[in-house]
Amino acid sequence: MSVTSAQKTIYIPYMADHCYILAAAIAANGQPAEVLPLPNEETLAIGLSFCRGRECSPCLSVSGDVVHLTRRPGFDPEEAVIFLPTTTGSCRFGQYTVLMRQILDQMGLQQTKIIGPSANNSYQDLGDDPVRMRRLLWEGMVAVDVLQKLLHRYRPYEQRAGETDQIYKANLERVVAATRAGGGKELVRAMRVVATQFADLPNGQGQRRPQIGVVGEIYLRHNTVSNLNIIRRIEALGGEADLATMMEWIYYTNWDHASNTWVLGQPVEWLKTVVTDRYQRILERRLVGPVAHLLDHPYETPVSRLMSHVSPYFSPVLANECLLSMGKMVETSRLGVCGVINVMPFSCMPGIITAGMAPRLRADLGNLPWLDIAFDAQGGTNITTRLEAFLHQASEFQRRGAVAATS
Ligand code: SF4
């Protein structure tokens, strides 16, 4: 039995385009859902006015988005449900829902519920069929990750400005519609269409730009408003971005849960997690297959490999997001990236750890160019000059690599 009545609308603060998949999957399970607009100056100002300055910038953005929603004409607090995931992890993310609850209560909106996925409720708040919900979410998330890989792979080489964005947008709508229609074969069919549409675009073969890995905090690296459009800036300065995916995080949580249950002697739970992970891998291969020939590295790197990259520097037992950033740094440098950018919200603990470990990692990776960029929610961090210098270093790194390969 669903906790949320079917009349209520679930509002999802925009984090990334993957949120449209979430709304579609919720709708496919019979519940109305709406993704809130991207943050803007007004919503960020609202968020700041409700926070004290010690919160991380994603928290400010999300708070602003939600409060802005409540000020909409006709907003009905009884019929609105806010979607906000939570965690029991090692950073402040677990406190977002606590703060949001306080803010809504302060505003006299005690009736407005907050829900979110957690290991404890198995998505039960989102409909009566959590297994189907998880499959829809996973498939759609993979599809959007792959669409974004294609966008970033092809857009730097487009000959008609805006063409790749148009194709991306049309196909985002396609995969969202396929998710709403139940995913599975619909989504595989959609990915075949995606393949035909990207296949005709120029891809810079023979004149590849330096590839720049973009790692770091998951909200910030995907939210184009909060990260001041970092990917477009990289492209404008002559680079090609390789953005860490959303599915990476899900595979990581599987790995983390499997490791913990193994240590705690819970074989049934461990087995369930391992089987789920394998099943997700199969679904990933099914969906990525149609476009695999268009990408250099189409499939997600196993988390166990990322963790083996990290182990000489930092114990994976100290679980948090910095493990993925460091593991990806090593992995992508072996796959040919010429520089890595670590995006982090101002005062983000995992981001600071990654920045602190970077010199040791870089030293072992041929002094791979590396740039940490801390974003607060106040816009202009004056990153242009630093990015220009960084892209110059990355180009030099690429040139030196090409010379070494031919000598
Ligand atoms: S990862 Fe960083 S930005 Fe995100 S909640 Fe944790 S401390 Fe805040």
Boltz pocket constraint, residues with backbone or C-beta under 6 A from the ligand:
constraints:
  - pocket:
      binder: B
      contacts: [[A, 56], [A, 57], [A, 58], [A, 91], [A, 92], [A, 93], [A, 94], [A, 217], [A, 321], [A, 345], [A, 347], [A, 348], [A, 349], [A, 350], [A, 351]]
      max_distance: 6.0
